[in-house]
Structures are given as structure tokens and as C-alpha cells.
Amino acid sequence: MSEQEITSQQLIRGKLNSETARIPWKELQRHFASGYTLFVSLELDLIDVAYQFEQDNAQQIELWLNAELIHQVRNDQAREWYNNDATLWACVVSPWVLLQHSD
């Protein structure tokens, strides 16, 4: 990987990191209803996943999907978060909102 590619990768990751925030689940209902919310397992780094989406790395994304390390937010999961007034880490890689549990 060239120095220019490394710099570009660092800039993209930095941008994604700066756009990642904790957000109440109740503020994400519109995105959930549209089918654009994806849950990211704690086994994965949210920024790494967002970067792969940003780069449109379908091969890596498919591996994670098949291993169920990322998946669409399920109705029962959404209901639980709503009832518990959960706050999640969120990173938007349009049209997707990638979500992960926060401490």
C-alpha cells in the first residue's frame, strides 16, 4: 500500500470516527422503519465496519453478514431498545446507520 493510499485511508477513518456518536434509539425509529439500520457485533470495531461500507467492500461485508456479525436490526431488538430507552453508538454510511451497543 502506497503512502498516499495509507493517508487516504487514515483521512476516511478519521472522518468516520468524528461522525460517530452515541444516540438514543428512539431518535433512530425513522431509519429502522425504512430498513436501514444494521447492528454491528461488539466483536467488530464500528469504524472498521463503517470503513468497509464506505469502500463498498462487498466481499468483506458479505463475510460479516454470513457470520451474523452484522445484521439488520430485528423487531425484538428494536422493541427492547425502545422499552429500555437504550443509547447506542451510531455511524452513518449512507444509506445505512450502523449501530453498536454503548457502555
Contacts in CASP RR format, 6 or more apart in sequence:
PFRMAT RR
TARGET T0000
AUTHOR 0000-0000-0000
METHOD contacts of the structure
MODEL  1
MSEQEITSQQLIRGKLNSETARIPWKELQRHFASGYTLFVSLELDLIDVA
YQFEQDNAQQIELWLNAELIHQVRNDQAREWYNNDATLWACVVSPWVLLQ
HSD
1 9 0 8 1.000
9 51 0 8 1.000
12 51 0 8 1.000
12 54 0 8 1.000
12 55 0 8 1.000
13 47 0 8 1.000
13 51 0 8 1.000
14 47 0 8 1.000
16 47 0 8 1.000
16 50 0 8 1.000
16 51 0 8 1.000
16 54 0 8 1.000
16 91 0 8 1.000
16 93 0 8 1.000
17 47 0 8 1.000
19 91 0 8 1.000
19 92 0 8 1.000
20 46 0 8 1.000
20 47 0 8 1.000
20 50 0 8 1.000
20 89 0 8 1.000
20 90 0 8 1.000
20 91 0 8 1.000
21 89 0 8 1.000
21 90 0 8 1.000
22 87 0 8 1.000
22 88 0 8 1.000
22 89 0 8 1.000
22 90 0 8 1.000
22 102 0 8 1.000
23 87 0 8 1.000
23 88 0 8 1.000
23 89 0 8 1.000
23 90 0 8 1.000
24 85 0 8 1.000
24 86 0 8 1.000
24 87 0 8 1.000
25 78 0 8 1.000
25 81 0 8 1.000
25 82 0 8 1.000
25 85 0 8 1.000
25 86 0 8 1.000
25 87 0 8 1.000
25 88 0 8 1.000
26 82 0 8 1.000
26 85 0 8 1.000
28 37 0 8 1.000
28 88 0 8 1.000
28 90 0 8 1.000
28 97 0 8 1.000
28 99 0 8 1.000
29 82 0 8 1.000
31 37 0 8 1.000
31 97 0 8 1.000
32 73 0 8 1.000
32 78 0 8 1.000
34 95 0 8 1.000
35 72 0 8 1.000
35 73 0 8 1.000
36 95 0 8 1.000
36 96 0 8 1.000
36 97 0 8 1.000
37 72 0 8 1.000
37 73 0 8 1.000
37 78 0 8 1.000
37 96 0 8 1.000
37 97 0 8 1.000
37 99 0 8 1.000
38 70 0 8 1.000
38 71 0 8 1.000
38 72 0 8 1.000
38 73 0 8 1.000
38 96 0 8 1.000
38 97 0 8 1.000
38 98 0 8 1.000
38 99 0 8 1.000
39 70 0 8 1.000
39 71 0 8 1.000
39 72 0 8 1.000
39 73 0 8 1.000
39 74 0 8 1.000
39 77 0 8 1.000
39 99 0 8 1.000
39 100 0 8 1.000
40 46 0 8 1.000
40 49 0 8 1.000
40 69 0 8 1.000
40 70 0 8 1.000
40 98 0 8 1.000
40 99 0 8 1.000
40 100 0 8 1.000
41 68 0 8 1.000
41 69 0 8 1.000
41 70 0 8 1.000
41 100 0 8 1.000
42 100 0 8 1.000
42 101 0 8 1.000
43 69 0 8 1.000
44 64 0 8 1.000
44 69 0 8 1.000
44 70 0 8 1.000
46 89 0 8 1.000
46 91 0 8 1.000
46 98 0 8 1.000
46 100 0 8 1.000
47 91 0 8 1.000
49 64 0 8 1.000
49 70 0 8 1.000
49 91 0 8 1.000
49 98 0 8 1.000
50 91 0 8 1.000
50 93 0 8 1.000
50 98 0 8 1.000
52 60 0 8 1.000
52 61 0 8 1.000
53 61 0 8 1.000
53 93 0 8 1.000
53 96 0 8 1.000
53 98 0 8 1.000
54 93 0 8 1.000
61 70 0 8 1.000
64 70 0 8 1.000
65 71 0 8 1.000
70 98 0 8 1.000
73 99 0 8 1.000
80 86 0 8 1.000
81 88 0 8 1.000
87 102 0 8 1.000
88 99 0 8 1.000
88 100 0 8 1.000
88 101 0 8 1.000
88 102 0 8 1.000
89 99 0 8 1.000
89 100 0 8 1.000
89 101 0 8 1.000
89 102 0 8 1.000
90 97 0 8 1.000
90 98 0 8 1.000
90 99 0 8 1.000
91 97 0 8 1.000
91 98 0 8 1.000
92 98 0 8 1.000
END
